[in-house]
Amino acid sequence: MSRPNWCRDRGTWCLGVAVIAAGDSGEGAREFTCTGGTMDLDDEAAGDITCEGLDQAELMAMIGLQLSEVDMLQSMFPGPRELVVDDPSVLCDLRDFAEGRTLLLPPRLDLVINLDVEKGRVNMSINLPHEYPAAQPSIFVRSQTLSRQAQHRLNQELREYIKTLQKGDLCIGPAVTWLQEKGESFFDDLVDTHDDDQATVETKNYKCARLWIYSHHIYSKVKRKDILDLSREFDLTGFCLPGKPGIICVEGLAHNTDDWWQKVRSWNWQKILVKKREEEDHPGSSHDLATFRRFPTFQELGTDNSIRVKSGGTHVNMGDVFRYLDEHGCGYVFRDYFGINGRPT
């Protein structure tokens, strides 16, 4: 069983969680603690954040706690656009699982909290693994009025704050409070921040990165559109190859690729990981970033790129994929994905 325990007084969250599985109390009961789950951007298993060894009762307890926290958040943010659950039917499915009406594990819960701070508005995107709160959630904060650098710094500091919390405690509430208290500071001196950004373009070393990402499959039209939109938002070039397997390449400034990956990895995936990361330091100007890029834009690959598609659009001709990579000076990465040297067909 699980015993959630919280209070909120004058903007402060007091959270405590005791989780007991395999019995209500006494002999045979055991306290459950997290054995895994991080928010490290370099973790190749990101997107499949799990705690090993969870049985049915423990998962039911974790999901029950998630639902309790969501109920609490909905009472704190009752407005129609304050707290948005991406797929409300998932809440019903999770509740059925937590209360033992089904043994089928539902999708993970995605929600967004639109939060007004003193000097602006932030959007807090949250993905809860089934093992949360024993495993850490994936949280990414965006704002249309923040510079990319300020947004990057905000997310870094929020992740560091979450790491200081007690493992196994509910942490969405404390993260919201942290944003309410600290968020406005990232909106300070927006003009100066803009000037700093311009100075960065002129004088600071560019760290460029290229991420080669493997997904078990990419079919969803919604995900494919979001991948395109997000890549353009972060000024990234590369491509998305839908099907099974799914392949994504993004390249650009390193902090932009990191923020993009932090967001994309938080979506529901059967499996997604970074197969290869390439980095270069480029002193000088934005011209050096252009020389780093292998792709002129970000696009979804398909028949328009002479890549033959078969099996109703679920599989592509790998010889065509190798040819496309080779044309962009990236044929070497085929072995990183598939363990063999590619050849055009």
N, C-alpha and C positions, 0 to 999 in steps of 0.2 A: 504494500500500500504506500501511498505518498501523502506527506503532510506539508502542503504549502503554507507559508506563513509570511505575511507582509503587512506593512502599514505605510501610509504616506502622510507626512506631517510637514507643512510649510515647505513644500517643494522637495523634501528629502524622502527617498525610498529606503525602507528598512526591510530587507528581504532575508528570509532564512528558509532552507529547504531540508527536510529529512526524508530520505527515500528508503523504504524497507521493502525488500522483495522476498519471495518464497516463504511467506508466512506473515501473520500480523504482528507477532511479538514473540519474545522468549526464544527458546531453542529452535533452531532451524531458520530463524529470520536472520538476515544479514544486511548490513548497510552497503549501499551501492556507491562506488566512487568512480570517477572518470578514469579510463586508462588510455585515452587518446583524444585527438581533436585539437587542431591549432588553427591559427589564422595566418600562418606563414605563407607569404606570396610565393616562396620557392618550393613549397610542398607539391610534388608532382601528383600526389593523390588528392589534391584539392578538388572539391566538387563531389567527392565521395567521403566526406568527413564522417567517421564512424568510431564507435567504441566497441572493442572486441568483446565477444562472449555474452552479449545481451540475450536473455531469453524472452519469451512472450510476456511474462508478468512484468519484467523490468521495462520493456518497451511500452506496455500499457501504462505503467506508472509515469514514464517520461512524458508520454503524449497527454496524459491527464494533467500534468503540471503545465504543459504548453497551453492547453485549453483554459486552465484557470488564469494564466497570465493574460491571454487574449481577452478573456471576459473582463478582467481588471482594466486593461488598456482601452477596451471599448467604452467602459464607464467613464474613463478619464477623457476620451476623445470621442464624444457622441455625435459630432457634426458629420454630415454626409460625405465630406471629402477629407476629413481629418485622419481617419484610419480606414484604409482600403485593403480588403483581402482580395488577392488576384482572382481566386476561384472560390467563391463562397461555399460551393458544394464540398470542397475539401474539408471544411470545418465539420460538416455533418459526417463525412466518412471517418474523420479522426475521432469524433465523439463515439461513433459506433464501435470503432476498434478499441478505444479506451474503456468502454463499458461492456466489452465482451460480446457484442452482437455480431461481429464478423472477425474472422481470422485473417482476412486479406489486408495486408499493410497498405494504407492509402499513400498518395503522393505527399511529398513534404509541403509544409505550409509556407507560402510567400505572402508577405503583406508590406504595405507602405504606410508610413506615418508622415503626414504633411504637417510640419511643425513651424509655427511662427516664433521667431526669436526677436529680440528688440530691434535689430537692424536689418532684418530680412527674413526670408522663408527658406527652409531646408526640407528636402525630401529624403526620408530615411527608409531605404529598401532593406528588407529583412528576409532571410531564408533560414528556416529552422530545420536542422537535421532531425531525424526521428529520435536521436539519442539526447537532444537538448532537453533539460539543462545540464546533463552530464557531459555533453560535448558543446563546444562553443558555437554560437550561431554565426552566420555570415551577414555582416552589416555593411552597407555602403551608403554614404551620404552625398547628396548632390544639391547644388543650388544654381539657378540660372544667373544669379548676380555675383557669384564668386569666381575669381580667376581660377584657372586649372591648378596653379601652384598652391593657392590658398585651400582649394578643395582637397588636393593631395595631402597637404599638411594636416587638415582637419581629420581626414580618415586615418592617417598615421597615428595621431594623438588619441583618437577614439579607440583604435585597436590596442594601443599601449594601456589605456585606462581599463579596458575590459580584461586585459591580462592580469591586472592587479586584484580583480574580484575573486572571491572565494570560489574554487572549483565546485560545480554542482549547484550553485545558486542561480536563480533566475536573474538575468542581466539585461533584458530589454528595458525594463523600468529605470534602472540606474543609468543606462545609456541615454535614455530620453532626458533624464534630469541633467546629465553631463552636458548635453547639447543645449538645454535651456540656460544653463549657467555659463557655459564657455563659448557657445556658438557665436554670440554677437562679436566676440573678439576677432573672429576671422573676417568680419565685415569692416573692421576698423581701417581707416586710411586707404580706401579703395583706390584713390588717385595715386597715392604713393605706391601701392601694390602694382598698379598699371605701369608706373614709371620704372619700378624694379623689374617688371617683366620685359620692358623694352631694353633695359640695361643688360638683362640676362641674354637677350637675343644678340646684343652687340659684343659682350665681353666674356660671358661665362662659357666654360667648356660644355659642349653638348654630350650627353650620354645617350646614345641611340641603342635601341633594342629591337630584336626581331624574335617573336615567339612562334614556334611551330607547335600546333595544338592538335591532339588526336581525340576524337569522340567516337564512342561505340557506334552512334548513328546521329544524323541530323536530318529529320524529316519535317518537323513542325514549321509551318509557314510563319507563325508568329515569331518563333525564335530566329528564323532566318532574316526576317525584316528587322528585328531588334538588333541583331548582330551588325547588319548594314548601317542602321541608324547610329548605333553606339560608336562604331568605327569612324564614321564621319564626324561625330561630335568630338572625338578625341584626336582628330586629324591623323588618323592611321591609314596606311595603305596596306594592300595585301589581297587576300581572297578567302572565300568560304566555299568549300566543295561539299554540297549536301549529299546524302546517301548513307550507305553503310560500307565502310566506316566513313565518318565525317572528318574532314581536314580543314583547319583554319590556319592562316598565317596573318599576323598583324605586325607592322613595323612602324616605328616613329620614335619620338622622344621616350626615354625609358620610363619616366614617371607616368606618361600617358598610357603606355602599354600595361603598366602595373595596375593602374586604376581601371582600365578596361577589363583586364583579367579578373580583378577582384569582383567586378560586377557580374561578368558572364559566368564565372565558376559558381556563383550563388544560385543560379537557376537549377531547376530539376534536370539532372542528367543521369542516365544509366551508368556512364563512365566518361570522364573527361580529364585530360591531363596535358601538361606541357612536355612534349617529347624532346624538344631542343630549344635552347635560348642562346641567342647570339647578341653580343654587346660590343660596341666600339665607342671610344671617346673621340669627339671631334672638336678641337679648339677652333674658335673663329665664329663664323656666321651661319645663317640658316642654309647657305649654299652647301655646306658640308652635310647637312641632313639630307638634302636632295641627292647627294652622291651616295649616301648610305642606302637609300631606298632601292629595292629591286623591282618594285611595282609602282606604276604611275598613279593608280587609284585603288580603292577597295571595291571589289565586285564579287558577285556570286558566279561561280563557274558552271558551265553547262554547254549546250549545243552551240551557243553563240561563240564559244571559244574552241569550237571543233572537238569537243570532248563528247564521245559517244556514250549515250545513256541506255541501259538495258534493264530488264526485269521491272518494267513499269516505273522507272525513275528511281529505283532504290539502289542500283549499282552502276558504276561507271567503268569505262575501259581504262585500266591502269596504265596501259601503254600510252594513251592520250594524256593522262595525268603527268607521266614522266616527261613527255615531250613538252608540255606546258611549263613544267618546272625548269627543264633544261633551257628553254628559250629565254628564261628570266635569270639564268645563271645560278639556279638552285637545284640542279639535278642530283647533287650529292645528298640532299636530304631524303631522297627516296629510300635509301638504305636505312636511315634512322627510323623511318616509319615502318618499313616492311621487312627489313633484315636481308634484302637482296638488292643487287644492282638493277636499276631499271633500264628499259630499252623501249624506244618508240615502236608502235605497230602501225 
